Amino acid sequence: MNPRPEATLDSALMMVLTGLVAVRILALARPGEMARAHAEAAADGGLVDIISETGDRLTAPGNFRGPCERKTRAEVLNAMAACLALGAHQPGGVTWAGHHWCTAPHDNCPNRRYRAA
């Protein structure tokens, strides 16, 4: 049973994605991880290809029913999280689907704790 009836699949996916992005942001702080993540994003069959091939299926409920399909959904969410985490490390961060991720203070930041002083 869903404890919050107003929660939708979209909000549930965004909650999962937000958590995954936070973990990826922390992982990128490890030595060498940023270069590896950039290479993974740009490689043939890498993150960008995963998102472009399957990402649109996240918008409709019921698109990932079997175990193999759920694995595909996990791959897409992880690829999106990795790319958003890379964007969060750029000056000004990244905003997508109404959510903003950044790793350093900057002007006009929608996240109060990171606003430039």
C-alpha positions as CSV (number, residue, x, y, z in Angstrom):
1,M,0.0,0.0,0.0
2,N,1.2,3.5,-0.9
3,P,1.5,5.5,2.4
4,R,1.2,8.8,0.5
5,P,-1.6,8.5,-2.1
6,E,-0.6,11.9,-3.6
7,A,2.8,10.4,-4.6
8,T,2.9,9.5,-8.3
9,L,5.3,7.3,-10.2
10,D,7.0,10.4,-11.4
11,S,7.6,11.7,-7.9
12,A,8.7,8.2,-6.7
13,L,11.2,8.0,-9.6
14,M,12.5,11.6,-8.9
15,M,13.0,10.6,-5.2
16,V,15.0,7.6,-6.3
17,L,16.9,9.6,-8.9
18,T,17.7,12.4,-6.4
19,G,19.2,9.8,-4.0
20,L,21.2,8.3,-6.8
21,V,22.5,11.7,-7.9
22,A,23.7,12.5,-4.3
23,V,25.6,9.2,-4.1
24,R,27.2,9.8,-7.6
25,I,28.2,13.3,-6.5
26,L,30.0,11.9,-3.5
27,A,31.6,9.2,-5.6
28,L,33.0,11.8,-8.1
29,A,35.1,13.2,-5.2
30,R,37.3,10.2,-5.3
31,P,40.7,10.6,-7.1
32,G,40.4,9.7,-10.8
33,E,36.6,9.2,-10.7
34,M,35.8,12.4,-12.5
35,A,37.9,11.4,-15.6
36,R,36.5,7.9,-15.5
37,A,32.9,9.2,-15.4
38,H,33.5,11.6,-18.3
39,A,34.9,8.7,-20.4
40,E,32.0,6.5,-19.4
41,A,29.5,9.1,-20.4
42,A,31.0,9.7,-23.8
43,A,31.9,6.1,-24.8
44,D,30.0,4.2,-27.4
45,G,27.3,2.3,-25.6
46,G,27.9,4.5,-22.6
47,L,25.7,6.6,-20.4
48,V,24.4,8.9,-23.2
49,D,23.5,5.9,-25.4
50,I,21.7,4.1,-22.5
51,I,19.6,7.2,-21.8
52,S,18.8,8.0,-25.4
53,E,17.7,4.4,-26.1
54,T,15.5,3.8,-23.1
55,G,15.0,7.0,-21.1
56,D,11.7,7.9,-22.6
57,R,10.2,4.6,-21.2
58,L,10.5,6.0,-17.7
59,T,7.6,8.4,-18.3
60,A,4.9,5.8,-18.5
61,P,4.0,3.4,-15.7
62,G,4.2,-0.3,-16.4
63,N,7.0,-0.2,-19.0
64,F,9.4,-2.3,-16.9
65,R,7.5,-5.4,-15.8
66,G,9.9,-8.4,-15.8
67,P,13.2,-8.9,-14.0
68,C,15.2,-8.0,-17.1
69,E,13.1,-5.0,-17.7
70,R,13.6,-3.8,-14.1
71,K,17.3,-4.2,-14.6
72,T,17.0,-2.0,-17.7
73,R,15.1,0.6,-15.6
74,A,17.9,0.5,-13.0
75,E,20.6,1.0,-15.7
76,V,18.7,4.1,-17.1
77,L,18.3,5.6,-13.7
78,N,21.9,5.1,-12.8
79,A,23.0,6.5,-16.2
80,M,20.8,9.6,-15.6
81,A,22.2,10.0,-12.1
82,A,25.8,9.8,-13.3
83,C,25.2,12.4,-16.0
84,L,23.4,14.7,-13.6
85,A,26.2,14.3,-11.0
86,L,28.7,15.3,-13.7
87,G,26.6,18.4,-14.4
88,A,26.4,19.2,-10.7
89,H,30.2,19.6,-10.7
90,Q,30.1,22.2,-13.5
91,P,30.0,25.9,-12.7
92,G,26.3,26.8,-11.8
93,G,25.4,23.1,-11.4
94,V,22.6,21.5,-13.4
95,T,18.8,21.8,-13.3
96,W,16.6,19.1,-14.8
97,A,12.8,18.4,-14.3
98,G,12.6,21.2,-11.7
99,H,15.4,19.9,-9.6
100,H,18.8,21.5,-9.2
101,W,22.1,19.9,-8.2
102,C,25.3,21.7,-7.6
103,T,28.5,21.2,-5.6
104,A,29.7,24.8,-5.1
105,P,28.1,28.1,-4.2
106,H,26.9,30.2,-7.1
107,D,24.7,33.1,-7.9
108,N,21.0,32.4,-8.4
109,C,21.2,29.0,-6.8
110,P,17.8,27.6,-6.0
111,N,19.3,25.6,-3.1
112,R,19.7,28.0,-0.2
113,R,22.5,26.1,1.4
114,Y,24.7,26.6,-1.7
115,R,23.9,30.2,-2.5
116,A,27.0,32.4,-3.0
117,A,27.5,34.8,-0.1
